[in-house]
Amino acid sequence: MDRALLIDVLPDRQGAAGRDLGLGGMGFSLGGAIGPVLAGQVVGLTGGYGLVWVMAILIALVATVAIVPVKKVK
């Protein structure tokens, strides 16, 4: 669903679509690559998963607020 929305809201489908899709793909992939590393560090420093869950909830709330301005696709 996220990738479909990304494709629908590309600003320039003809000229810079490859670059925009590449940046979007990098954004989708970085979370899965960096998340476990950061979570491991947090667990190592705090000795538990409590802060990891708090961070995950905060990130989800920020993502929710960030998607709200996308009302509809042209």
WOCORTA-V285612 format. One record per residue. N is the residue number from 1. PSI is psi as a letter, one per 40 degrees, with the letter a starting at -180 (none if undefined). OMEGA is omega in whole degrees, -180 to 180 (999 if undefined). Layout:
N,PSI,OMEGA  N,PSI,OMEGA
This chain:
1,d,-179  2,d,-180  3,d,178  4,d,177  5,d,177  6,d,-179  7,d,-178  8,d,-177  9,e,176  10,h,-178  11,d,-177  12,g,-175  13,d,-177  14,d,-171  15,d,-171  16,f,-176  17,d,180  18,d,179  19,d,-179  20,d,178  21,d,177  22,d,178  23,d,178  24,d,178  25,d,178  26,d,178  27,d,178  28,d,-175  29,d,-176  30,d,179  31,d,179  32,d,180  33,d,-176  34,d,-177  35,d,-180  36,d,179  37,d,179  38,d,180  39,d,178  40,d,178  41,d,180  42,d,179  43,d,179  44,d,-178  45,d,-175  46,e,179  47,e,179  48,i,-176  49,e,-176  50,d,-179  51,d,177  52,d,180  53,d,178  54,d,179  55,d,180  56,d,178  57,d,179  58,d,179  59,d,178  60,d,178  61,d,177  62,d,179  63,d,178  64,d,179  65,d,-178  66,d,-177  67,e,-177  68,d,-179  69,e,179  70,g,-176  71,d,-180  72,i,-180  73,i,-179  74,none,999
